[in-house]
Amino acid sequence: MRFRNYDNNWGSLLVYIVILVSMSGLALYFQDDRSKGEHVVSAEREWVKSNTFFDTQHDSGVLSIRYFYLEADEKSGDAILIKSPEGKTMMIDTGMVATGQQLKESLDRLNINRIDLAIATHPHHDHIGGYETLLKEKEVSVLMMPNLTHSTNTYKNFINVIGEEQINVRYLHAGDQFYLGDDITVEVLNPGVEELGPKTDRTTAEINNLALVLKVTYKERSFLFTSDIYKKQEKKLIKLYGKRLKADFLHAPHHGDKTSSTNKFIATVQPEYTVISSNILQSKRIVERYKRNGSQVFSTSWNRHLLIQSNGVDIEVYPELRPK
């Protein structure tokens, strides 16, 4: 746009700019209104919702999924809170020991004092670490995890706290199914029961591939949480489940690292939305791979806290910061 025609009339120029800005805002408002049935989130709605991440008054009657941004100098891991329409809560992993207090304070702001289902997807420190704090500070109804052991101090402390707090533990494996509230079904797709057992010399890759993979279904919408599985396990799951892996929402495996997220896996899941849970972006190439496959990508590394809500038909994603 050229402004030289207005060089001698600054008043007109100012009026013209004001009109343009007003029209832009109006266009954005109507774009947002039209997009509700198309699962498109406008910049204005993202900005408005970012102010209410910790405001739970909008949670009633919808499925809410919150990804917590945990500040750390290293990869801080996963921490995800799922709340059913009637208020039942499920925590999937809790980040590192060092970020446990951050997570506890965030849950305090959300007035979460009870966790109905606490999930530990596998025994790595960036997934179970925060439970050292939460199991002491919050009421936990049941802790669910695969029957995997580890030799680290983080895991040993985790097990000690479970005993001290007398937490009820349930071991999960592929084929199990449970519910969060009345309308949310959770299916366990990984690991297979034959792969589990008390063994402490597993490699990092072996433990990651034995992490829980959960498919959450609420009415017409499905959400796939893949923890830290690698390409090898993605291939195995495709062979085992095929089209059953299809989901509207995908938690990118292994924090969006290049160890995972093959084109075939993405094409099988066909996610409309993908979230990369990592305070430090692991791979730009993986981000672009999801985008090329038609998925809208969010990451805690650039969006910070993320709120995802669904009424069972529509899905809306509200980042704390606008996408880059």
N, C-alpha and C positions, 0 to 999 in steps of 0.2 A: 504493500500500500504506500502511495506517495502522499506526503504532507505539504509539498511545496506550494500548492494552491492556497494554503491557509496561512502563508507566511505573514500576510498583512492583516490577519484577522484572528488573533489568538482567542478571542471570546468564542467565535464560531468553532474553532478547533476544540476548545474545551467542552463545549456542548456536544459536539460530534463524538468525542471520546466517551463522554458519560452515556450517551445513547447506545454506543456500541457495547460498552460494558454491561448496561442494563439488559440489552437484547441477548447478550451472551449468557447472562445469568438466567434469563427467562428460558432460553433454549435448553440450557442444562437442566432446569427444573422439569420441563416437559419431556426431555429425553429420559430422565430418571423415571418419570411416571409411566412412560410407555414401556420401559424395559422390564417391568416387574414380571411379566410372563415369559421373558426371554432369558432370565438368569444373567442379566448384565448389570454390573454395578457401576454407577457413575462416580466421577471424582467428588461431586458434592456430597453424596450419601456416604462415601468413605470418610470424608472429612468430618461430617456430623457424627457418624457412629464412632469414630476414634475417640471422641470425648466421653463415650458411655461404655467403654470396654468393661469397667468395673461396676457399671450400673445394671443390676440384675432385674430391674422392673420389666424389661422387654423379654425375659426368658420364659415367662409363663406361656404354656400352650405350644411351645416350639422346642425342637431339638437344638441345643446349643453346644458348640465345640470351641474350646478356648485353647489356643497355643500360647504358651508363656515364653517371652523372651527373657533369657537368663544371662546376665552380664558376667563375662569371664574372659581371661586372657587366652584360654584354650577353648576347644569345642565343648560347649556346656551340656549337650545332650538333649533328650526329649523330655517334655513335660506337657501333658495334654489333659484337660479336664472336659469330660462330656457330662452334660446334664439333660435328663429326660424332660419332657413337657410338664410332668407333675413334680419335678424337683429331685429325682433320684440322681446320685452322682457316681461317676466312674472316673478314676484317675489312671491314665496310662503313662507310666514311668515318671521320674521326678528329677532328672538331671543329676549333677554331681553332688558330692557331699558339701563342697564349698558353696554351692548355690541353693542349698536346702533352706536356709533362712530367708532368702529372697522369695522362694516359692511359697513358703509359709506365710510371709507377709502379704503376698498377692492373694492367697486364699482367704486371709483375714479380711482384706478389703472387699472380697466377694461374699463375705459372711458364710464361708464354707467351714463348718466345724465338724461335719461328719462326712466321711467318704464311704459310700455303700459298697463299692467294688474297687479295690486297689489292685492294679495290674502291674506286675514287673515282667516285662517282655523277655528279658534275659539278664544274666548276672554281671554285665559290664558296668563299670563305675559310673558312666555318664547316663545310666538308665535307672539304677537302683540307689544311687548315692543320696538323693534327697529324702529317701524313706527313713534314713537315720534320724532325721528331724521330724518328719510328718507322722511316723508311727508313734512318736512320743507326744506330739502336740495336738494331733487330731484323733477323733474317734474313728476307727476303721472296723467295718463290719466283717469283711473277709478280704484276705490277700490272695490273689490268684497269679500263678506263675508256672512255667514249665519245670519239670523235675531235672534241673541242671545245677551242677555244683561248680564252684570256682575256687581258686587257691589264693585270691587276693585278700588283703586286709579289709577292703571295702565290703566284700562279700561276707567275710567272717563277722564283721560288725553288724551287717544287715541281719544275719541269722541270729546273732545274739540279741538284738533289739526285738526281733519277732518273739523270741522266748521270754524276754523280760516283760514285754507288754502283753504276753499271752494272746497273740494275734491268731485268729482262725485262718488256716492256710488250706487252699484247694489247688491241687496240681492240674494243669490243663494240657491237652494234646489235641491233635487234629481229630475232628469228629464230634468234639464237645460243643454244646450249645447252651446258652443261658440268656437271660433277659435283663434289661435295665428298664424298670417300670413296666407299664402295660403294653406298650406298642413297639418297643425297640428290641430287636433280636440281634444277638451277637454269636456268630459262628467262628469256631477256631479252625483255621485251615492248615496251620503249621505250628509245631513240628509233629511228625508221626511218633506214636507212642513207642515204636520199636527202636527209635533213634535216641531215646532218653535213658537216664539212669545215672547212678553215682560214679562219675568219672571226672577226674580233676586235671587230666593232661591234654584236654582238647585245645586246639589252636584257636586264635582269635576268629579266623574265618569259620571254623566249625561251630563255635558258639553263636556267631552272628547268624549262620544259616539255620540254627535250631531255635531262633527267636520266635515268639508268638506272632502269627499273622492273623488278624481279626477282621471279619467282614461284618459291619454294623448296618442293619437295614431298618429304616423308618418309613413305613408306608411305601411310597413309590420311589424313594431315594435310597442309595446305598453308598457306604463309605468304607474304603479299604485301608487298613492300618498295617504296614508291612515291617515296622521296626528296622532291623539292620541287615536284612537278607541280602546276599550277593547274587551275581548273575547266575551262578550254578543253581541256586535255590529257586530263582525266578523261573528258570527253564523247567525245573522239576514241577513247580506249581502249575505251569502252563500245561504240562503233560497230564497232571492229575485232575485239573479242574476245567481247563479250556475256557469256554465262554462264561462259566460261573465266576470267573475272576472279574468280569466286567463290573465297573463301579462308576458312579457319577463323580466321586471325590477320591483322590489318592494321596496318602501320606507317602512321599517319595522315599524309597528304600535307602537306608544307611545315610541319612542326612543329605541326600542329593550328591553323594560321592560317585566318582567314576567307576567304583567297584560294582555298581548296580545300575538299574534303569536302562536295560537294553531296549532297542527299538521294538523288538517282538513283544516284550512284556508290556510296554506302554500301549502298543497297538491292541493287545489283548484286553487290557483293562479299559481303554478308551475313556480316560477321565476328562470331564469338563473342567475340573479344577484340580490343581496339584499344589500341595504345600510342602516346602522344603524346610524341615525343622533343624535349624542350625544358626547359632549366633555368628558364625563365620562361614561365608559362602564357600562351598567345597569345589564346585566345578561350573564355570560358565557354559561349558560345552553341554553339560547335562540339562541346564536350564533351557538352552536353545533346542535341545532334542525334544523336550516336552512341548515347547511352543510350536515346533514344526509338526508335531502330531496333533495340533489343534487344542491343546490344553492351556488354560489360563493359569499362570504360575505365580505363587506367592511364596515369600521366604521370610522367616523371622529375622534373617540377617539384614534385610533392608526394610521390611514392613514392621518390625518389632512385634508387639502383641497382635494376635490375629483372633477375630471372632467369626465363627461360621454358624449360621442359623438356617434351619429348614422347618417348614410346616408340613413336610412330607411330600410336597409337590415342587416347590421352589427352593433353591439354595441361594443364599446371599453371603458374601464374604466381606467383612469389614476390617481392613487393616488399620493399625494405629497410625502408620505413616503411609502416604500415598505411594503407589508403585512407581518405580523408576521407569 
